Amino acid sequence: MIPVVTPGRMAEIDAAAPEPVDVLIERAGAAVARAAVEMMGGRYGRRVVVLAGPGNNGADGRAAARRLRRRGMRVRVFSAIDAPEALPPADLYIDAAFGTGLSRPYAPPERGRPDAPVLAVDIPSGLDGLTGAVLGGPVWPAQRTVTFAALKPGLLFGEGSAACGTTTVADIGLAVGDDDGDACALFTDDDVEALPAGTGATHKWHAAALVVAGSPGMGGAASLACSATLRSGARMVHLSAPAAAGVVSPIEVVRSEPPLAVDAARFRVCAAGPGLGTDQQAATRLADALALDLPTVIDADGLRLLHDPAVAPVMDQRSRNSVLTVLTPHDAELEALVEMRPGPDRIAAARAAAAQLGTVVLLKGGPTVVADPTGRIRIVSSGDARLATAGTGDVLTGMIAGRLAAFGPERLVDRVAEAAHLHGRAASAISGARLLASDLLDALRTVTPWAGRRCHMNSIGSVFARYACVVLPIRCDGWFVGGRS
């Protein structure tokens, strides 16, 4: 996972640096200069314009300028404070005006050659480092951004995702600790654990899942959830749904009608909510499922029923008993749960909701944020806008249940993030302008690793290099993360 730290935390890390500021600036300048050379495909005679601010960000840009001059480039440096309205033409513009600590409106000057690429230092100037919101005028959209030590939320959220281009994380000797990475991190391909192959003693009940879903006219949601549960690690799926739901479930799924009558001890996880309905019968079905005290994933109609008089007392009892629960709301559903709509700081919103509700919360969006009650955050940036279509949430619910059936509830926040990451990966593996939720089920085969077969998700044609890592002075392998989820 790639650590993600707030601008405030980054300031603390900077202040605690074991080496002088000048040394860190030179290292940062070297990383920026190397990126500039790569972007231009050469050195001698290239024209570079550097827009440098008054702080360390500007110092990084000036350090890069000195190195580029020594390499034979024609470099001009302009102060961001009193720059002309239009900068001269160049082959590359380096945006080193203001970093992630900017809190006031800023609008950069015009570029003399608007089609020339932009290299941003730390973050495109004018973006809020915490939320990715634009402060003031339009930012220069960067083809590439070099940030230092760790990712910042503003690179991932709001306008940051589109404005930063390919982001390189450069290690300049700042001490980002393991605690920082555990507290908040971007999930990557390498963080997905392969599904266990099992042994000769393994049988279907070792990874069994219960699905409580479906209602008249909503059988498809239950079917999608069951199929995804099986594809994602469950060896046995039992569906509780009324006959009137008309569910066309996989033939491997065992099906029974309400009222719920199962031996809870035989199941490892429950998924509840897809197509459940919101009437009193649905509330009773959800309450019965929650009363089993299984680790439970709740989505869709299940979320809308949590305040129902039949359901709320059972949820309170689960909380007192510390039974694990995963909620998967979008913005409007989260607002209904905690009476506050998520603001620009989506990390804070998910963290506060998880603490208030005492559950793991997966806040859907671009990117998706997973939070647990202790405050740990996982950010998932795979997938794209095509996932905003009917049924994809039902697939995600099943995927989370499948992962929990396969691995159990340990490392719960990471298991939920794994499912969300693979959900986006499956979308990236599908070509075409549109996708159906059912398309994801077949795509899961190509992106889900299992013991003895490690999927090479980086080779998927539609996946692009969104984040990379540079550890001075050696370049490391890149992390490949898709677009919005």
C-alpha positions in Angstrom: 0.0 0.0 0.0 1.1 3.6 -0.7 0.9 5.8 2.4 -1.5 8.8 2.1 -0.8 11.7 4.5 -2.6 15.0 5.0 -0.8 18.3 4.5 -0.8 18.8 8.2 0.8 15.4 8.9 3.3 16.1 6.0 4.3 19.3 7.8 5.1 17.3 10.9 7.2 14.8 8.9 9.1 17.7 7.3 9.7 19.3 10.7 11.1 16.0 12.0 13.4 15.4 9.1 16.9 14.2 10.3 18.7 16.1 7.6 18.9 19.8 6.7 16.3 21.4 4.5 18.9 22.3 1.9 19.7 18.6 1.5 16.1 17.6 1.1 15.5 20.4 -1.5 18.4 19.2 -3.6 17.1 15.7 -3.6 13.6 16.9 -4.5 15.1 19.0 -7.3 17.0 16.0 -8.6 13.7 14.0 -8.8 12.0 16.8 -10.6 14.8 17.3 -13.0 14.9 13.6 -13.9 11.2 13.6 -14.5 11.6 16.7 -16.8 14.3 15.0 -18.9 12.1 11.9 -19.3 9.1 14.0 -20.3 11.0 15.9 -23.0 12.9 12.9 -24.3 16.1 14.7 -24.4 18.2 17.5 -22.9 20.3 19.9 -25.0 18.5 23.0 -26.3 15.1 22.2 -24.8 13.3 25.2 -23.4 12.0 25.0 -19.9 10.0 27.6 -17.9 9.9 27.2 -14.1 7.2 29.0 -12.1 8.6 29.1 -8.6 6.9 30.2 -5.4 8.4 31.6 -2.2 8.4 28.5 -0.1 10.1 25.0 -0.2 8.0 24.2 -3.3 9.6 27.0 -5.2 13.0 26.0 -3.9 12.5 22.5 -5.3 11.7 24.1 -8.7 14.8 26.3 -8.6 17.0 23.3 -7.6 15.6 21.4 -10.6 16.3 24.5 -12.8 20.0 24.5 -11.8 20.3 20.8 -12.7 18.6 21.2 -16.0 20.8 24.1 -17.0 23.9 22.0 -16.3 22.4 19.4 -18.7 22.3 21.9 -21.5 18.7 23.1 -21.3 17.6 26.7 -21.7 15.8 27.4 -18.4 14.0 30.5 -17.3 12.6 30.9 -13.8 9.7 33.2 -12.9 8.5 34.1 -9.5 4.9 33.0 -8.8 4.4 36.2 -6.8 5.0 38.7 -9.5 5.0 36.6 -12.7 3.8 38.3 -16.0 0.3 37.6 -17.1 1.7 35.3 -19.8 4.8 33.2 -19.7 7.0 32.7 -22.7 6.7 29.7 -25.0 8.5 26.5 -23.7 8.9 22.8 -24.4 8.0 22.1 -20.7 6.5 24.1 -17.9 7.4 23.2 -14.3 4.8 24.2 -11.8 6.6 24.8 -8.5 4.5 27.7 -7.4 2.7 26.4 -4.3 2.5 22.9 -2.7 -0.1 21.0 -0.6 -0.1 23.6 2.2 -1.8 26.2 0.0 -5.0 27.5 1.7 -5.8 30.7 -0.2 -7.0 31.3 -3.8 -4.4 31.2 -6.5 -4.6 31.5 -10.3 -1.4 30.8 -12.4 -0.4 33.0 -15.4 -1.1 31.9 -18.9 1.4 29.8 -20.7 2.8 31.0 -24.0 2.5 27.5 -25.4 -0.7 26.0 -23.9 -0.1 22.6 -25.6 3.3 22.1 -24.0 3.3 19.5 -21.1 3.3 20.6 -17.5 5.3 18.9 -14.7 3.8 19.7 -11.3 6.0 19.7 -8.1 4.2 18.1 -5.2 0.7 19.0 -6.5 -0.7 21.3 -9.3 -0.7 24.7 -7.8 -4.1 25.9 -6.8 -5.4 22.5 -5.6 -6.3 22.0 -2.0 -3.9 19.3 -0.7 -6.6 17.8 1.6 -9.6 17.7 -0.7 -8.4 18.2 -4.3 -10.7 21.2 -4.6 -9.7 24.1 -6.8 -8.7 27.2 -4.9 -9.3 30.3 -7.1 -8.6 30.1 -10.8 -8.1 27.1 -13.0 -5.0 25.0 -12.3 -2.5 24.0 -15.0 -3.4 20.4 -15.8 -0.2 18.4 -15.4 0.9 15.5 -17.5 3.0 14.4 -14.6 3.3 15.2 -10.9 6.3 14.5 -8.6 5.2 14.4 -5.0 7.4 13.6 -2.0 7.5 10.9 0.6 3.8 9.9 0.3 0.6 10.6 -1.5 -1.6 13.4 -0.3 -5.4 13.3 -0.4 -5.6 16.2 -2.8 -3.8 14.1 -5.5 -6.6 11.5 -5.4 -9.8 13.4 -4.7 -11.8 16.2 -6.2 -10.0 17.7 -9.2 -6.8 16.1 -8.2 -7.3 12.8 -10.0 -7.7 14.6 -13.4 -5.2 17.4 -12.8 -2.2 15.5 -11.7 -1.6 13.1 -14.6 0.8 10.3 -13.7 2.0 10.8 -10.1 5.5 9.9 -9.0 6.2 9.5 -5.3 9.9 10.4 -4.7 11.6 9.3 -1.5 13.9 12.2 -0.5 14.7 10.9 3.0 11.6 11.9 4.9 10.5 9.4 7.6 7.0 8.3 6.7 6.5 5.6 9.3 4.6 2.3 9.3 2.0 3.9 11.4 1.3 6.5 8.7 0.8 3.7 6.1 -1.4 1.7 8.4 -3.5 4.8 9.2 -4.3 5.8 5.6 -3.1 4.2 2.4 -3.9 3.7 -1.2 -4.7 0.1 -2.1 -2.6 -1.5 -4.9 -2.5 -4.7 -6.9 0.3 -6.1 -4.7 -1.9 -5.8 -1.7 -4.5 -8.3 -2.9 -4.0 -11.7 -1.3 -4.4 -14.8 -3.4 -7.4 -16.9 -2.6 -6.4 -20.1 -0.7 -6.4 -23.3 -2.7 -7.3 -25.4 0.4 -6.1 -28.9 1.3 -7.3 -32.4 1.0 -9.3 -31.9 4.2 -11.1 -28.7 2.9 -14.8 -28.9 2.3 -17.5 -26.5 1.2 -18.6 -25.5 4.7 -15.1 -24.2 5.4 -16.0 -21.1 3.4 -19.8 -20.9 3.4 -21.8 -17.7 3.0 -25.4 -16.8 3.7 -27.2 -14.3 1.4 -30.4 -12.7 2.4 -31.7 -10.8 -0.6 -34.4 -10.5 -3.3 -38.0 -9.6 -3.3 -40.8 -9.6 -5.9 -39.4 -8.0 -9.0 -35.9 -7.8 -7.6 -34.5 -11.3 -8.1 -31.7 -10.1 -10.3 -30.0 -8.3 -7.4 -29.9 -11.5 -5.3 -28.6 -13.5 -8.3 -25.8 -11.0 -8.9 -24.8 -11.0 -5.3 -24.8 -14.8 -5.1 -22.7 -15.2 -8.2 -20.2 -12.7 -7.1 -19.9 -14.4 -3.7 -19.1 -17.7 -5.3 -16.6 -16.1 -7.7 -14.8 -14.3 -4.9 -14.0 -17.1 -2.6 -17.1 -18.7 -1.0 -17.3 -22.5 -1.5 -20.9 -22.7 -0.5 -23.7 -20.1 -0.8 -27.2 -20.4 0.7 -29.8 -17.9 -0.5 -32.8 -16.9 1.5 -35.3 -15.4 -0.9 -39.1 -15.6 -1.4 -40.3 -17.6 -4.4 -42.0 -14.5 -5.7 -38.6 -12.9 -6.2 -38.1 -15.0 -9.3 -34.4 -15.3 -8.7 -32.4 -17.0 -11.5 -29.5 -17.9 -9.2 -26.5 -20.0 -10.2 -27.4 -23.7 -10.1 -24.7 -24.1 -7.4 -26.6 -21.9 -4.9 -28.8 -23.6 -2.2 -32.1 -21.7 -1.9 -34.7 -21.5 0.8 -37.7 -19.3 1.5 -38.3 -17.0 4.5 -38.6 -17.3 7.4 -34.9 -17.7 7.9 -34.0 -21.1 9.4 -30.3 -22.0 9.2 -27.6 -23.2 11.4 -25.6 -20.0 11.8 -22.5 -21.9 13.1 -22.0 -23.4 9.6 -21.6 -20.0 7.9 -18.7 -17.7 8.0 -20.4 -14.5 6.7 -23.8 -13.1 5.7 -24.6 -10.6 3.0 -27.9 -8.8 3.3 -29.8 -6.2 1.4 -29.6 -6.5 -2.4 -33.1 -6.3 -3.8 -34.5 -7.0 -0.3 -37.2 -4.4 -0.4 -38.1 -1.9 2.3 -41.5 -3.1 3.6 -42.2 -4.7 7.0 -41.5 -8.2 5.7 -38.1 -7.0 4.4 -37.3 -5.5 7.8 -38.2 -8.7 9.6 -35.9 -10.7 7.2 -33.0 -8.3 7.8 -33.5 -8.4 11.6 -33.5 -12.2 11.5 -30.3 -12.2 9.5 -28.6 -9.7 11.8 -29.7 -11.7 14.9 -27.5 -14.6 13.8 -24.5 -12.6 14.9 -22.5 -13.4 11.8 -20.1 -10.9 10.3 -22.5 -9.2 7.9 -22.2 -7.1 4.8 -25.2 -4.7 4.4 -26.0 -2.8 1.2 -28.8 -1.3 -0.8 -32.2 -1.8 0.8 -30.6 -3.2 3.9 -29.0 0.2 4.5 -32.4 1.9 4.2 -33.8 -0.4 6.9 -31.2 0.1 9.6 -33.4 2.7 11.4 -36.5 0.5 11.2 -38.0 -0.3 14.6 -37.5 -4.0 13.9 -33.9 -3.7 12.9 -32.4 -0.9 15.1 -32.5 -2.9 18.4 -30.8 -5.9 16.7 -28.0 -3.6 15.4 -27.6 -2.1 18.9 -27.2 -5.6 20.3 -24.6 -6.5 17.6 -22.7 -3.3 18.5 -22.7 -4.3 22.2 -21.5 -7.8 21.3 -18.8 -6.3 18.9 -20.1 -8.3 16.0 -18.4 -7.2 12.8 -20.5 -5.3 10.3 -19.7 -3.8 6.9 -21.9 -1.0 5.4 -21.5 0.0 1.8 -23.3 3.3 1.3 -23.1 6.0 -1.5 -23.3 9.6 -0.4 -27.1 9.8 0.0 -27.2 6.5 1.9 -24.5 7.7 4.3 -26.4 10.9 4.9 -29.5 8.9 5.9 -27.4 6.9 8.3 -25.5 9.7 10.1 -27.6 12.7 9.2 -24.7 14.4 7.5 -23.8 14.4 3.8 -20.1 13.8 3.0 -18.2 17.1 2.3 -15.1 17.6 0.2 -13.0 15.7 2.8 -14.2 12.3 2.1 -11.6 10.6 4.3 -12.9 12.5 7.3 -16.5 11.7 6.4 -15.9 8.0 6.1 -13.8 7.9 9.3 -16.4 9.8 11.3 -19.2 7.6 10.1 -17.3 4.4 10.9 -16.6 5.7 14.4 -20.2 6.8 15.0 -21.8 3.6 13.6 -19.2 1.2 15.1 -18.9 -0.6 11.7 -16.6 -0.7 8.7 -17.9 1.8 6.2 -17.2 1.6 2.5 -18.1 5.0 1.1 -18.6 4.6 -2.7 -17.2 7.2 -5.0 -14.2 8.2 -7.1 -12.1 7.1 -5.3 -13.8 4.7 -2.8 -12.9 5.1 0.9 -13.0 2.2 3.4 -12.8 3.1 7.1 -13.0 1.1 10.3 -14.1 2.3 13.7 -10.5 2.7 14.9 -9.9 5.3 12.1 -7.9 3.2 9.7 -8.4 4.2 6.0 -8.0 2.4 2.7 -8.4 4.3 -0.5 -9.4 2.4 -3.7 -8.9 4.1 -7.0 -9.4 1.2 -9.5 -12.3 1.1 -11.9 -14.0 3.9 -13.8 -17.3 5.7 -14.3 -18.9 2.7 -16.1 -19.4 1.2 -12.7 -22.2 3.7 -12.1 -24.8 1.3 -13.4 -27.5 -0.9 -11.9 -26.4 -4.0 -10.2 -22.7 -3.3 -9.8 -23.2 -2.6 -6.1 -24.9 -6.0 -5.7 -21.8 -7.6 -7.3 -19.5 -5.6 -4.8 -21.6 -6.9 -1.9 -21.1 -10.4 -3.0 -17.4 -9.9 -3.6 -16.9 -8.6 0.0 -18.9 -11.6 1.3 -16.8 -14.0 -0.8 -13.5 -12.6 0.4 -14.7 -12.9 4.0 -15.9 -16.4 3.5 -12.5 -17.4 2.1 -10.3 -15.6 4.7 -12.4 -14.9 7.7 -12.9 -11.5 9.4 -9.3 -10.8 10.3 -7.8 -7.7 8.7 -11.4 -6.7 7.9 -10.7 -3.2 6.5 -8.1 -4.8 4.1 -10.5 -7.6 3.0 -13.1 -5.0 2.1 -10.6 -2.9 0.2 -9.4 -6.0 -1.7 -13.0 -6.6 -2.9 -13.4 -3.0 -3.9 -10.1 -3.0 -5.7 -10.9 -6.2 -7.6 -14.3 -4.8 -8.4 -12.6 -1.9 -10.2 -10.0 -4.2 -11.8 -12.8 -6.3 -13.3 -14.3 -3.2 -14.8 -10.9 -2.2 -16.3 -10.6 -5.6 -17.9 -13.9 -5.0 -19.9 -13.6 -3.1 -23.1 -16.3 -0.9 -24.5 -18.0 2.3 -23.6 -20.6 0.6 -21.4 -20.7 -2.4 -19.2 -23.4 -4.5 -17.4 -23.1 -5.7 -13.9 -23.2 -9.3 -15.1 -20.1 -8.6 -17.2 -18.1 -8.2 -14.0 -18.7 -11.8 -13.0 -16.7 -13.3 -15.9 -14.1 -10.6 -15.6 -13.4 -11.6 -12.0 -11.8 -14.8 -13.3 -9.1 -12.8 -15.0 -8.3 -10.4 -12.1 -8.7 -12.6 -9.0 -5.5 -14.3 -7.9 -5.6 -17.6 -6.2 -2.9 -19.8 -4.7 -0.6 -21.2 -7.4 -1.7 -18.6 -9.9 -0.9 -15.0 -9.4 -2.9 -12.8 -11.8 -0.8 -10.2 -13.7 -3.3 -7.4 -13.3 -0.7 -4.9 -14.6 -1.0 -6.5 -18.0 -4.7 -5.6 -18.5 -4.7 -3.4 -21.5 -7.2 -0.9 -20.2 -5.2 -0.3 -17.0 -2.8 2.7 -17.1 0.1 3.8 -15.0 -1.5 6.2 -12.6 0.9 6.1 -9.7 4.6 5.2 -9.8 7.4 5.2 -7.3 10.9 6.7 -7.5 13.2 5.9 -4.6 16.3 8.0 -5.1 18.6 7.2 -6.8 16.9 4.0 -8.1 13.6 3.7 -9.9 11.3 1.0 -8.5 8.5 -0.8 -10.2 5.3 1.2 -10.7 2.0 0.7 -9.0 -0.8 0.5 -11.5 -4.1 2.0 -10.4 -7.1 2.6 -12.6 -9.4 5.6 -12.7 -12.5 6.5 -10.6 -14.5 3.7 -8.9 
